[in-house]
Amino acid sequence: MASKPQQMVRCTICLSKLKLEEIKALPCTHPHCDKCLNEFYGRLNALKCGMCRQVFNTTPDKLPTADQMKQIDKSILCEVCTKSGVNNIPAMMYCLVCSKLFCAKHIIDHDNLSEEHSRINMTEYKARAAKLEKKMCETHADVEYTLGCKVCLKLLCTQCLPTAGVCDDGTSQHTLLTLKDLTMQLVEVTKLKTREDNLSGYYKQIAASIDEFRTETKNLLVLLWKQRDVQIAAIQQKYDELEKELVEKREKTESQAVNFMVEEVGVRYRELYDHREGIEAKLDQSHEVDIIKSYRDMKKEIDRLLTEEIPKLIEFSLVTSVEVKEEKRYTEIELTNERTASITPEQGLVVSLLPPKTVDLINSVDVSPCCYSVYTYKGVTYAGCGGDVDWIDRGVGGVDRIDENNKVTKSFISIKGSDVMSISVHNDRIYTLSSDSTVRVHDLEGRSITSWTHTDDKSKWINQLAIINNQIAIPDRQNKTLVFYSLNGEVVNTLPCPLLTDASVRLSAADNNSIIIFQPNSSLVYKVDTSSGDIIWQCKEVAEPRGVTCYRDEFVLVADDTKPTTLCVLSLHTGKFLSRITSYGGMGVAFNLDIIGSTLVLLQYFAEKVKFYQLK
């Protein structure tokens, strides 16, 4: 379809044909081009219509184009003209400051007096007509509403103020605001904008997390491809080795067969062939008398050739087939799903480990009586023991050693007259805390290095130590503090720990800056910041806590001595109770825990056993 030709208009002065948007209209509505108008303005410092000869005190840049004039809605009238009794002059501009509609003539007068006032054309005015429409007071019909009460939302004009009275409840005075301020408060634009900004930030945070997630996906694919290439290379290498082995064995067999053919069968064949050829030559060339006379000489050789045994083919070691051991060969690589992902406004995409659900018994080892603590280091498990079940008359305590083959060396370290309440190993040094409040240090061969006395009350039962950031932390229950020693025994810091009581205490290092503590006579398990002494979190969900250890920098595992004995899983970061595992079973009090990888080491006191479980 052909496009509609553009409407052209002639300039009133030069008669040039121009497009509507290139023609300016004076207030008298007669069209003029920019060139002619600028010439008039340059001479007169005003504008004069070339047709009706009217003079207008304005500039060319303030005039509307003919196209804009064409779009003027003639139903919207100039308020100045209407007020003077002329009701057929359309408005061309609206002043946002004066709140009035002006025709082409009166907008010039307005601009000469109020150049800084903001104004809009009729197209924009119609789009905003609902907002710009004057709302007149129901009581005073010729006055606009300008105020509103924040409490009762009553609308008022300026003439309503003397008789406004009180709010609808009859007691409180009106709290008046301009209509704009009242509207902004009611619709809570600021709060909406804040909420919008929060959601926008959250959106961007999630988008960034998704980008990070995609990058991680690509990295995992690269890892998968790398493992694939490694396995393919290993398989290719194996097939290359098999190919080489096959060729070497077959070539060896072939060489043996060739040697047999040439050296054994070939030699005899050539000898027999040559002898026969000689005889046949004599038959052709010699007289029968001479042949008969020489027969005796040939007979012995002929008899040998005829009676000699033909050599038999030797047996060879021969590869005759290629067999596949299994119908299918599955790759040893698998994808693990040990993590869960969530999105929060505060942290964006959060990826967390899934807590363990079951534990399976791997092994059980008998140890000395009255074992209190256990620690695994470089594949070797050390168990701190007492001398006798009789806690009053203590015998010889010490440390049992369980090697990687589960061979037990009892009393690997012997401590007379004192039970080993706690044990830890760090930098190839074994640190023990005994019932006499003495800290002893031994090397991995069991030789004594040094010792010192902790300040705790010796009459109190079980106390424990934990090594954090190359410092040894030990509770002082009498003074309700945590004492930190250097690895050589000097006191380097003391922090208040008001939750400590006189009862037995257990603890486990959580990370380089915190420690997990509980006392078996209480259901309270708590995490302490070792730099400030602040309590990070508390959990009261474990009924009878016994042993404690931390797992994968995500979880706290606490043995709960309820019936049956259970393993409680807490969040290391928040202390939230996550789950309870009841399948690890076994008799005896789960006195102490340790963990190496995904293997849980559990010490059962009365059963005198160290048990190893696989966490899943």
Protein Blocks (a to p, Z undefined) as FASTA:
>chain_A
ZZddddddddfklopacdfklpccdfkopacdfklmmmmmmmnopacdfklopacdddfk
lpccfklmmmpcfkbccfklmmnopakbccfbdcfklopacdfklmmmmmmmmmmbccdd
fklmmmmmmmmpccddfklmmbccfbdcfklopacdfklmmmnopafkomaccddddfkl
mmmmmnommmmmmmmmmmmmmmmmmmmmmmmmmmmmmmmmmmmmmmmmmmmmmmmmmmmm
mmmmmmmmmmmmmmmmmmmmmmmmmmmmmmmmmmmmmmmmmmmmmcfklmmmmmmmmmmm
mmmmmmpccdddddddddfbdcdfbfbdcdfbdcddfbccdddfklopaddddddfbdcd
fbdcdddehifbdcdeehiacddddfbfblklccdeddddddfkopacehkbacehiacf
bdcdeehiacdddfkopacdddfkopafbdcddfbdfkbccdddddeehiacdddfknop
addddfkopafbdcddfkbcfbdcddddfblmbccdddfkbcbdcdddfknopafbdcfk
bfbacbdcdehhlaccdddfbdcdddddddfklopafbdcfklgogdjdfbccdehjacc
dddfklopacddddZZ
